[in-house]
């Protein structure tokens, strides 16, 4: 083969390879486009567009009296598309950009007009499609922003983009804050918000988003493709007025005592519904906040409040009776390795009833030790039968586990455990678990688990209703119950709780002053005490049970009667005066001749109705307005008080609180003289005057 032939052969081979490669490329292009086309198209689309979840508005949480405890309000992230259809032409944009900058500067106050103008112009030059203007904008603010230059060109032309987010707020702020709780990302849910998240959360919607320059995702459309569904509403058992009373009383005492922390729980006896629950921790001198739910989570030695269970075990086994005599000697009782003492010294030989009233540690330790020394498990068996060793299985998370020992436990000491347990040591119980036991005594032996949620509603309709779970239908015999109730009443009439007695109603309960063990140092070093009072009222027909716990009071005394007792009495007094259902029903009265019906201040219709209903007096409320005035000569007829902005309302006859509310809502400034109810107003009702005009109200 000559050189020329060799060269031609090489050329043909090279040409063939090129042709073959070209066909291979064409084949691959064909395969990608027509065979795998859909796959790659879908992948490309997924990289440039996607559906994002749109958070649903969470359901509301209401108190049992209808007050709004937690709700979601819309907040917006306001952005701007600098290439929107209405401002595509530069002359349109630059003609109005400075006016828009001036409006934004005046409205938000965070940048000058020049700074806003520069930012908008630079974004225009960068062809920004999703410029952030402001976060956390309210719905009312957004309505105003839509009226600004450029933005007022229309929904799509002006380039305004608003991305809705939901902000959770508590209208009553710190009231029941820990019980309401929260649900945040990457944080353990707390309270009702966490426990009922599956109901409250609702269903997320979907919104189509497009990726633009810089990896930013912006909505393709202003409208949401799949609208979210709002969550269901929760009706809690909390009464907002009782909650306010409980928190104020507890905080005041914690400040006075300079205590570490404390809690209060108010429970309705028959239903188990929690009406108020407060927990405060000291954050600095004189300042307390809700940081931990001690009421349901803090398990520790209950101290003398537990003596009720010890006495009931003895009474049920007929080991004692209330008139049995017990010797307390000099107030000490020696057991191997330990001496049990009465805090105020010996009270001699007294009846069992008197020993309970004076909260003698020696008396109950001796009686329990003597009664169960040869069968130590018998005492623990009673506590287990009643259910004190089990969690209450609450509707909210975080309940502490109760620890009630028995002889099978490794930590059981045959010489010490039984008498120590008798007066509330060597065990762990939360305040709510202790209250639930006292509530059972008030409830004629029916032991029920407390509840925090009454019902769940969706669109106003009840989805689910909750009743207290019965733990034990009858913890002890009626005979033992009656004696236990009498013991608790005696504490307040004759014993350590004598200072709590009220002339209006009877209280039953027990003081408890317990030494708190330090995790590292035990009981002996750096002594700390816990003061508590647990009971119920009115004693003759119990409506509410209540426990108050104050931990480590530093100022003044640490005894329960002086630390926890005043909080109990203040809450009980306020609740008793506000709950007319606890009063004896009024006998039917007949009005004859010119006898006048009870007078009432004009004011809120709902409150007026409640008062007259409590007195058994029929009223004729024909008006639809929120506020009414009454004519007690017509048995009793009402006429509506219309609140019209700019028109002077008729507030004559109203109390000051209602009058100020009505006048303020009508747009006027009230000036007050005197006290009582309004007898004269400086402007005639129905007069049209300028908003903010002063109106003088004379009261007597």
MISELUM-679038 format. One line per field, with one value per residue (C-alpha): residue number from 1; residue in three letters; x, y, z. Coordinates in steps of 0.05 Angstrom, whole numbers, plus 5000, padded with zeros to 4 digits. Last residue first. Example, Ala and Ser with C-alpha at 12.3 -4.5 7.8 and 13.67 -1.06 7.14 Angstrom:
i: (2/1)
aa: (SER/ALA)
c1: (5273/5246)
c2: (4979/4910)
c3: (5143/5156)
// end
This chain:
i: (700/699/698/697/696/695/694/693/692/691/690/689/688/687/686/685/684/683/682/681/680/679/678/677/676/675/674/673/672/671/670/669/668/667/666/665/664/663/662/661/660/659/658/657/656/655/654/653/652/651/650/649/648/647/646/645/644/643/642/641/640/639/638/637/636/635/634/633/632/631/630/629/628/627/626/625/624/623/622/621/620/619/618/617/616/615/614/613/612/611/610/609/608/607/606/605/604/603/602/601/600/599/598/597/596/595/594/593/592/591/590/589/588/587/586/585/584/583/582/581/580/579/578/577/576/575/574/573/572/571/570/569/568/567/566/565/564/563/562/561/560/559/558/557/556/555/554/553/552/551/550/549/548/547/546/545/544/543/542/541/540/539/538/537/536/535/534/533/532/531/530/529/528/527/526/525/524/523/522/521/520/519/518/517/516/515/514/513/512/511/510/509/508/507/506/505/504/503/502/501/500/499/498/497/496/495/494/493/492/491/490/489/488/487/486/485/484/483/482/481/480/479/478/477/476/475/474/473/472/471/470/469/468/467/466/465/464/463/462/461/460/459/458/457/456/455/454/453/452/451/450/449/448/447/446/445/444/443/442/441/440/439/438/437/436/435/434/433/432/431/430/429/428/427/426/425/424/423/422/421/420/419/418/417/416/415/414/413/412/411/410/409/408/407/406/405/404/403/402/401/400/399/398/397/396/395/394/393/392/391/390/389/388/387/386/385/384/383/382/381/380/379/378/377/376/375/374/373/372/371/370/369/368/367/366/365/364/363/362/361/360/359/358/357/356/355/354/353/352/351/350/349/348/347/346/345/344/343/342/341/340/339/338/337/336/335/334/333/332/331/330/329/328/327/326/325/324/323/322/321/320/319/318/317/316/315/314/313/312/311/310/309/308/307/306/305/304/303/302/301/300/299/298/297/296/295/294/293/292/291/290/289/288/287/286/285/284/283/282/281/280/279/278/277/276/275/274/273/272/271/270/269/268/267/266/265/264/263/262/261/260/259/258/257/256/255/254/253/252/251/250/249/248/247/246/245/244/243/242/241/240/239/238/237/236/235/234/233/232/231/230/229/228/227/226/225/224/223/222/221/220/219/218/217/216/215/214/213/212/211/210/209/208/207/206/205/204/203/202/201/200/199/198/197/196/195/194/193/192/191/190/189/188/187/186/185/184/183/182/181/180/179/178/177/176/175/174/173/172/171/170/169/168/167/166/165/164/163/162/161/160/159/158/157/156/155/154/153/152/151/150/149/148/147/146/145/144/143/142/141/140/139/138/137/136/135/134/133/132/131/130/129/128/127/126/125/124/123/122/121/120/119/118/117/116/115/114/113/112/111/110/109/108/107/106/105/104/103/102/101/100/99/98/97/96/95/94/93/92/91/90/89/88/87/86/85/84/83/82/81/80/79/78/77/76/75/74/73/72/71/70/69/68/67/66/65/64/63/62/61/60/59/58/57/56/55/54/53/52/51/50/49/48/47/46/45/44/43/42/41/40/39/38/37/36/35/34/33/32/31/30/29/28/27/26/25/24/23/22/21/20/19/18/17/16/15/14/13/12/11/10/9/8/7/6/5/4/3/2/1)
aa: (UNK/UNK/UNK/UNK/UNK/UNK/UNK/UNK/UNK/UNK/UNK/UNK/UNK/UNK/UNK/UNK/UNK/UNK/UNK/UNK/UNK/UNK/UNK/UNK/UNK/UNK/UNK/UNK/UNK/UNK/UNK/UNK/UNK/UNK/UNK/UNK/UNK/UNK/UNK/UNK/UNK/UNK/UNK/UNK/UNK/UNK/UNK/UNK/UNK/UNK/UNK/UNK/UNK/UNK/UNK/UNK/UNK/UNK/UNK/UNK/UNK/UNK/UNK/UNK/UNK/UNK/UNK/UNK/UNK/UNK/UNK/UNK/UNK/UNK/UNK/UNK/UNK/UNK/UNK/UNK/UNK/UNK/UNK/UNK/UNK/UNK/UNK/UNK/UNK/UNK/UNK/UNK/UNK/UNK/UNK/UNK/UNK/UNK/UNK/UNK/UNK/UNK/UNK/UNK/UNK/UNK/UNK/UNK/UNK/UNK/UNK/UNK/UNK/UNK/UNK/UNK/UNK/UNK/UNK/UNK/UNK/UNK/UNK/UNK/UNK/UNK/UNK/UNK/UNK/UNK/UNK/UNK/UNK/UNK/UNK/UNK/UNK/UNK/UNK/UNK/UNK/UNK/UNK/UNK/UNK/UNK/UNK/UNK/UNK/UNK/UNK/UNK/UNK/UNK/UNK/UNK/UNK/UNK/UNK/UNK/UNK/UNK/UNK/UNK/UNK/UNK/UNK/UNK/UNK/UNK/UNK/UNK/UNK/UNK/UNK/UNK/UNK/UNK/UNK/UNK/UNK/UNK/UNK/UNK/UNK/UNK/UNK/UNK/UNK/UNK/UNK/UNK/UNK/UNK/UNK/UNK/UNK/UNK/UNK/UNK/UNK/UNK/UNK/UNK/UNK/UNK/UNK/UNK/UNK/UNK/UNK/UNK/UNK/UNK/UNK/UNK/UNK/UNK/UNK/UNK/UNK/UNK/UNK/UNK/UNK/UNK/UNK/UNK/UNK/UNK/UNK/UNK/UNK/UNK/UNK/UNK/UNK/UNK/UNK/UNK/UNK/UNK/UNK/UNK/UNK/UNK/UNK/UNK/UNK/UNK/UNK/UNK/UNK/UNK/UNK/UNK/UNK/UNK/UNK/UNK/UNK/UNK/UNK/UNK/UNK/UNK/UNK/UNK/UNK/UNK/UNK/UNK/UNK/UNK/UNK/UNK/UNK/UNK/UNK/UNK/UNK/UNK/UNK/UNK/UNK/UNK/UNK/UNK/UNK/UNK/UNK/UNK/UNK/UNK/UNK/UNK/UNK/UNK/UNK/UNK/UNK/UNK/UNK/UNK/UNK/UNK/UNK/UNK/UNK/UNK/UNK/UNK/UNK/UNK/UNK/UNK/UNK/UNK/UNK/UNK/UNK/UNK/UNK/UNK/UNK/UNK/UNK/UNK/UNK/UNK/UNK/UNK/UNK/UNK/UNK/UNK/UNK/UNK/UNK/UNK/UNK/UNK/UNK/UNK/UNK/UNK/UNK/UNK/UNK/UNK/UNK/UNK/UNK/UNK/UNK/UNK/UNK/UNK/UNK/UNK/UNK/UNK/UNK/UNK/UNK/UNK/UNK/UNK/UNK/UNK/UNK/UNK/UNK/UNK/UNK/UNK/UNK/UNK/UNK/UNK/UNK/UNK/UNK/UNK/UNK/UNK/UNK/UNK/UNK/UNK/UNK/UNK/UNK/UNK/UNK/UNK/UNK/UNK/UNK/UNK/UNK/UNK/UNK/UNK/UNK/UNK/UNK/UNK/UNK/UNK/UNK/UNK/UNK/UNK/UNK/UNK/UNK/UNK/UNK/UNK/UNK/UNK/UNK/UNK/UNK/UNK/UNK/UNK/UNK/UNK/UNK/UNK/UNK/UNK/UNK/UNK/UNK/UNK/UNK/UNK/UNK/UNK/UNK/UNK/UNK/UNK/UNK/UNK/UNK/UNK/UNK/UNK/UNK/UNK/UNK/UNK/UNK/UNK/UNK/UNK/UNK/UNK/UNK/UNK/UNK/UNK/UNK/UNK/UNK/UNK/UNK/UNK/UNK/UNK/UNK/UNK/UNK/UNK/UNK/UNK/UNK/UNK/UNK/UNK/UNK/UNK/UNK/UNK/UNK/UNK/UNK/UNK/UNK/UNK/UNK/UNK/UNK/UNK/UNK/UNK/UNK/UNK/UNK/UNK/UNK/UNK/UNK/UNK/UNK/UNK/UNK/UNK/UNK/UNK/UNK/UNK/UNK/UNK/UNK/UNK/UNK/UNK/UNK/UNK/UNK/UNK/UNK/UNK/UNK/UNK/UNK/UNK/UNK/UNK/UNK/UNK/UNK/UNK/UNK/UNK/UNK/UNK/UNK/UNK/UNK/UNK/UNK/UNK/UNK/UNK/UNK/UNK/UNK/UNK/UNK/UNK/UNK/UNK/UNK/UNK/UNK/UNK/UNK/UNK/UNK/UNK/UNK/UNK/UNK/UNK/UNK/UNK/UNK/UNK/UNK/UNK/UNK/UNK/UNK/UNK/UNK/UNK/UNK/UNK/UNK/UNK/UNK/UNK/UNK/UNK/UNK/UNK/UNK/UNK/UNK/UNK/UNK/UNK/UNK/UNK/UNK/UNK/UNK/UNK/UNK/UNK/UNK/UNK/UNK/UNK/UNK/UNK/UNK/UNK/UNK/UNK/UNK/UNK/UNK/UNK/UNK/UNK/UNK/UNK/UNK/UNK/UNK/UNK/UNK/UNK/UNK/UNK/UNK/UNK/UNK/UNK/UNK/UNK/UNK/UNK/UNK/UNK/UNK/UNK/UNK/UNK/UNK/UNK/UNK/UNK/UNK/UNK/UNK/UNK/UNK/UNK/UNK/UNK/UNK/UNK/UNK/UNK/UNK/UNK/UNK/UNK/UNK/UNK/UNK/UNK/UNK/UNK/UNK/UNK/UNK/UNK/UNK/UNK/UNK/UNK/UNK/UNK/UNK/UNK/UNK/UNK/UNK/UNK/UNK/UNK/UNK/UNK/UNK/UNK/UNK/UNK/UNK/UNK/UNK/UNK)
c1: (3521/3552/3559/3586/3619/3626/3689/3690/3736/3695/3655/3583/3516/3466/3427/3431/3439/3510/3531/3508/3469/3452/3507/3516/3559/3616/3628/3650/3676/3702/3690/3723/3677/3680/3618/3662/3689/3620/3596/3657/3659/3586/3594/3650/3618/3552/3494/3431/3442/3486/3446/3494/3519/3524/3593/3601/3534/3526/3452/3426/3367/3304/3288/3225/3223/3166/3145/3164/3235/3248/3316/3370/3406/3475/3493/3436/3382/3324/3264/3293/3232/3256/3231/3258/3286/3341/3395/3357/3359/3435/3447/3403/3439/3507/3483/3450/3511/3490/3435/3443/3394/3337/3302/3227/3185/3126/3068/3015/3039/3103/3104/3169/3191/3244/3314/3358/3415/3479/3529/3498/3512/3585/3621/3620/3643/3699/3727/3724/3754/3812/3827/3820/3867/3919/3915/3925/3988/4035/4006/3970/4025/4082/4143/4143/4170/4212/4245/4186/4215/4158/4087/4030/3956/3902/3829/3765/3701/3626/3623/3555/3567/3641/3629/3685/3744/3812/3887/3935/4009/4076/4140/4203/4277/4332/4404/4430/4388/4338/4382/4446/4449/4377/4356/4297/4238/4213/4138/4086/4016/3950/3885/3817/3744/3716/3648/3611/3595/3630/3695/3747/3817/3851/3829/3871/3916/3857/3787/3741/3788/3820/3752/3722/3776/3763/3688/3699/3742/3688/3634/3678/3694/3621/3605/3655/3719/3744/3677/3671/3747/3783/3721/3741/3717/3672/3693/3652/3671/3654/3607/3583/3604/3644/3684/3678/3718/3692/3704/3780/3822/3799/3812/3811/3755/3751/3679/3681/3626/3653/3688/3729/3742/3764/3815/3844/3844/3879/3937/3944/3942/3997/4042/4059/4126/4135/4184/4148/4075/4057/4044/4098/4151/4118/4117/4185/4227/4237/4223/4261/4234/4285/4286/4211/4172/4151/4109/4126/4079/4114/4069/4092/4093/4044/4077/4025/3954/3889/3910/3922/3913/3978/3976/4000/3943/3891/3847/3864/3938/3934/3897/3949/4004/3976/3967/4039/4065/4029/4060/4075/4008/3967/4024/4065/4003/3982/4052/4065/3996/4005/4078/4066/4011/3971/3934/3866/3889/3911/3846/3805/3848/3833/3888/3944/3996/4001/4076/4118/4101/4136/4117/4178/4198/4266/4307/4355/4308/4243/4236/4172/4176/4122/4132/4081/4038/3990/3929/3857/3803/3747/3755/3756/3816/3839/3771/3804/3768/3785/3859/3862/3824/3873/3932/3898/3883/3955/3976/3965/4019/4077/4067/4137/4152/4126/4127/4092/4018/4017/4091/4078/4144/4162/4103/4134/4152/4187/4196/4270/4288/4262/4219/4175/4099/4046/3971/3912/3840/3772/3796/3736/3729/3654/3627/3682/3699/3774/3819/3893/3947/4023/4086/4159/4223/4189/4202/4146/4111/4128/4102/4039/4022/4036/3988/3931/3938/3943/3882/3838/3856/3842/3775/3757/3782/3743/3785/3747/3774/3731/3777/3763/3776/3830/3821/3824/3878/3859/3888/3914/3926/3912/3966/3995/4065/4086/4160/4219/4288/4348/4384/4345/4276/4246/4171/4119/4051/4011/3981/3936/3950/3896/3874/3924/3873/3848/3914/3947/3903/3958/4007/3963/3929/3994/4064/4092/4166/4204/4231/4177/4132/4068/4048/4016/3945/3962/4027/3994/3934/3931/3998/3972/3896/3889/3940/3968/3989/4013/3991/4029/4003/4048/4031/4057/4049/4070/4023/3993/3971/3921/3909/3942/3938/4005/4037/4022/3998/3926/3946/3990/3929/3895/3962/3965/3896/3917/3980/4050/4100/4154/4169/4193/4224/4236/4209/4217/4281/4300/4368/4356/4287/4316/4366/4309/4267/4325/4345/4274/4268/4333/4313/4245/4279/4278/4245/4184/4136/4081/4120/4177/4131/4090/4152/4180/4115/4115/4188/4171/4113/4141/4199/4153/4108/4165/4203/4149/4136/4101/4030/4052/4097/4172/4192/4152/4144/4143/4100/4105/4038/4008/3941/3915/3911/3874/3886/3846/3783/3731/3668/3658/3688/3751/3762/3819/3816/3833/3898/3897/3923/3996/4006/4049/4093/4081/4140/4168/4237/4272/4209/4195/4263/4252/4184/4213/4269/4221/4172/4227/4256/4232/4218/4269/4322/4318/4319/4378/4413/4400/4425/4488/4499/4487/4539/4588/4577/4588/4652/4676/4663/4702/4760/4759/4754/4812/4855/4841/4859/4925/4943/4926/4972/5029/5030/5000)
c2: (6224/6234/6293/6277/6333/6321/6342/6342/6289/6278/6340/6348/6317/6321/6257/6260/6331/6353/6371/6305/6297/6244/6194/6141/6140/6190/6264/6302/6268/6295/6248/6257/6239/6191/6149/6092/6138/6159/6087/6062/6121/6112/6037/6048/6109/6075/6091/6130/6184/6156/6180/6180/6243/6229/6232/6157/6124/6081/6068/6058/6011/6015/5969/5948/5919/5911/5978/6022/5997/6033/6011/6038/5991/5976/5921/5939/5890/5920/5882/5865/5856/5834/5781/5783/5720/5756/5719/5735/5809/5807/5766/5810/5872/5841/5822/5889/5932/5996/6032/6028/5984/5998/5942/5943/5996/5980/6022/5971/5899/5863/5788/5756/5685/5664/5681/5622/5611/5639/5595/5607/5682/5671/5739/5746/5674/5679/5743/5714/5647/5682/5727/5669/5622/5677/5694/5620/5607/5651/5661/5594/5559/5576/5608/5671/5738/5746/5686/5645/5580/5554/5580/5531/5549/5496/5506/5466/5500/5488/5452/5453/5457/5473/5532/5522/5475/5458/5459/5507/5506/5531/5501/5508/5514/5497/5511/5444/5390/5369/5340/5374/5354/5354/5402/5375/5421/5425/5422/5469/5446/5476/5438/5455/5469/5540/5564/5624/5696/5705/5679/5637/5642/5661/5596/5556/5525/5500/5516/5540/5531/5465/5442/5444/5396/5348/5351/5333/5273/5250/5255/5218/5162/5148/5154/5098/5111/5126/5122/5125/5123/5152/5183/5220/5292/5308/5330/5352/5340/5372/5426/5472/5545/5536/5481/5473/5433/5426/5433/5436/5441/5378/5351/5276/5253/5220/5214/5209/5259/5311/5351/5289/5278/5350/5339/5282/5325/5381/5335/5313/5386/5405/5349/5289/5257/5214/5204/5258/5276/5268/5193/5181/5193/5145/5089/5103/5104/5036/4990/5035/5030/5053/4986/4990/4927/4958/5011/5080/5131/5169/5212/5225/5298/5320/5354/5351/5379/5340/5307/5234/5240/5202/5143/5130/5169/5123/5111/5038/5056/5101/5047/4995/5040/5035/4960/4949/4962/4902/4894/4969/4988/5016/5035/5070/5105/5129/5151/5189/5221/5247/5268/5310/5349/5392/5431/5414/5342/5333/5364/5314/5256/5279/5308/5286/5341/5397/5389/5441/5490/5455/5386/5341/5273/5249/5206/5147/5096/5132/5184/5224/5296/5347/5344/5289/5279/5230/5209/5204/5176/5226/5227/5152/5107/5041/5034/5013/5070/5118/5101/5107/5173/5200/5185/5215/5280/5281/5295/5370/5364/5357/5350/5322/5338/5331/5396/5384/5401/5462/5478/5497/5532/5602/5645/5710/5742/5808/5835/5819/5784/5726/5694/5640/5644/5592/5606/5561/5584/5552/5481/5437/5376/5377/5370/5406/5463/5473/5532/5520/5566/5563/5589/5607/5628/5669/5742/5735/5800/5791/5720/5743/5796/5749/5697/5745/5778/5712/5681/5743/5747/5673/5681/5736/5697/5634/5575/5514/5520/5522/5504/5528/5486/5504/5545/5511/5534/5556/5515/5559/5620/5684/5736/5690/5663/5675/5689/5644/5675/5637/5702/5712/5681/5616/5611/5595/5562/5566/5509/5509/5481/5446/5468/5476/5479/5408/5371/5423/5404/5385/5437/5499/5473/5474/5467/5438/5417/5466/5453/5497/5532/5511/5552/5548/5565/5537/5576/5642/5635/5712/5739/5773/5778/5784/5728/5732/5682/5714/5686/5700/5731/5748/5816/5835/5906/5911/5967/5933/5869/5891/5960/6027/6044/6012/6063/6119/6093/6070/5996/6017/6039/5971/5938/5978/5952/5880/5888/5891/5845/5852/5912/5931/5867/5870/5810/5821/5862/5889/5910/5981/5981/5956/6013/6063/6034/6035/6106/6131/6097/6128/6197/6193/6177/6107/6073/6119/6066/6111/6175/6139/6095/6155/6196/6137/6128/6202/6195/6134/6168/6199/6150/6090/6118/6146/6081/6041/5973/6007/5980/5910/5897/5901/5927/5872/5897/5864/5869/5812/5809/5795/5760/5752/5685/5678/5661/5673/5703/5712/5669/5655/5585/5616/5615/5587/5606/5561/5568/5607/5559/5562/5564/5506/5517/5489/5491/5527/5535/5470/5429/5455/5432/5363/5357/5376/5327/5269/5290/5292/5224/5191/5250/5303/5261/5205/5251/5289/5223/5198/5264/5259/5186/5204/5259/5210/5160/5215/5237/5165/5153/5217/5193/5125/5156/5203/5146/5106/5165/5174/5101/5103/5162/5130/5067/5000)
c3: (6860/6792/6744/6675/6634/6559/6522/6445/6417/6354/6335/6357/6339/6397/6409/6485/6510/6527/6599/6629/6695/6746/6729/6783/6845/6851/6840/6778/6715/6649/6590/6522/6465/6406/6417/6442/6496/6520/6523/6561/6608/6625/6637/6688/6720/6736/6690/6708/6656/6601/6540/6481/6445/6370/6337/6337/6350/6412/6421/6492/6487/6528/6585/6620/6691/6717/6691/6750/6750/6683/6659/6613/6565/6537/6488/6441/6418/6458/6483/6550/6596/6664/6711/6782/6813/6850/6810/6747/6764/6772/6709/6666/6689/6671/6601/6588/6604/6638/6675/6750/6785/6833/6869/6854/6888/6936/6912/6930/6930/6912/6924/6942/6926/6976/6955/6937/6987/6958/6923/6855/6863/6846/6852/6928/6939/6887/6919/6989/6968/6932/6992/7042/7003/6995/7069/7088/7045/7087/7156/7165/7126/7173/7141/7182/7161/7099/7065/7040/7011/6968/6972/6956/6953/6942/6927/6923/6899/6906/6973/7008/7083/7075/7028/7009/6999/7026/7017/7050/7036/7062/7036/7078/7066/7115/7094/7120/7153/7100/7045/7022/6948/6924/6978/7017/7031/7103/7102/7131/7113/7135/7126/7098/7108/7099/7123/7093/7110/7178/7148/7184/7156/7221/7253/7205/7258/7298/7324/7269/7209/7230/7256/7186/7162/7219/7206/7133/7154/7203/7149/7099/7148/7159/7085/7072/7034/6963/6929/6854/6844/6783/6750/6687/6685/6627/6558/6498/6425/6359/6386/6331/6327/6263/6296/6371/6422/6493/6568/6568/6632/6668/6738/6748/6794/6863/6886/6963/6980/6932/6987/7004/6930/6923/6978/6936/6872/6911/6929/6856/6835/6884/6858/6902/6920/6981/7039/7079/7089/7162/7163/7110/7163/7212/7159/7129/7192/7225/7167/7118/7047/6996/6960/6950/6970/7037/7000/6973/6943/6887/6844/6772/6752/6698/6639/6584/6584/6587/6652/6664/6739/6750/6796/6867/6898/6867/6928/6929/6925/6986/7024/7003/7029/7099/7095/7072/7142/7172/7242/7249/7220/7278/7325/7271/7243/7312/7333/7269/7272/7343/7337/7275/7310/7262/7316/7286/7274/7346/7370/7330/7355/7425/7469/7515/7519/7467/7458/7423/7368/7310/7334/7329/7300/7325/7277/7274/7306/7324/7378/7384/7407/7426/7502/7509/7447/7479/7439/7462/7416/7405/7329/7326/7319/7289/7256/7190/7155/7211/7209/7133/7137/7188/7143/7082/7119/7143/7072/7082/7135/7087/7012/6998/6925/6854/6815/6748/6754/6799/6789/6717/6702/6676/6697/6722/6788/6804/6874/6876/6811/6769/6824/6795/6790/6775/6771/6758/6756/6742/6734/6719/6763/6753/6824/6862/6815/6819/6839/6834/6862/6855/6886/6875/6909/6964/6982/7032/7013/6939/6940/6977/6925/6867/6896/6908/6839/6803/6837/6827/6753/6743/6778/6729/6669/6687/6661/6637/6567/6504/6447/6376/6314/6264/6201/6134/6085/6014/5957/5900/5944/5906/5893/5840/5825/5897/5906/5921/5927/5899/5882/5818/5818/5843/5833/5886/5878/5943/5981/6044/6112/6152/6222/6279/6336/6333/6325/6370/6428/6478/6452/6453/6516/6555/6526/6462/6464/6420/6350/6320/6370/6404/6464/6533/6552/6621/6625/6605/6652/6653/6628/6564/6570/6494/6484/6413/6360/6295/6229/6164/6100/6042/6012/5943/5916/5843/5825/5764/5798/5851/5824/5811/5885/5898/5851/5901/5969/5980/5987/6045/6085/6079/6096/6161/6182/6166/6208/6180/6213/6159/6115/6045/6018/5943/5905/5830/5832/5763/5791/5766/5797/5862/5860/5849/5906/5955/5936/5944/6012/6036/6009/6044/6109/6139/6198/6205/6179/6152/6139/6105/6064/6042/6022/5984/5946/5926/5905/5861/5826/5762/5762/5755/5701/5661/5665/5630/5661/5720/5711/5691/5750/5740/5809/5843/5915/5984/6047/6097/6130/6197/6208/6279/6313/6380/6452/6516/6486/6541/6535/6609/6603/6574/6499/6458/6384/6326/6288/6223/6170/6147/6072/6050/5989/5920/5874/5813/5782/5802/5800/5730/5706/5736/5704/5637/5647/5659/5605/5553/5567/5503/5457/5475/5509/5459/5398/5427/5441/5370/5340/5382/5361/5288/5293/5326/5268/5217/5252/5257/5184/5166/5207/5174/5105/5119/5145/5083/5039/5075/5067/4993/4984/5022/4979/5000)
// end
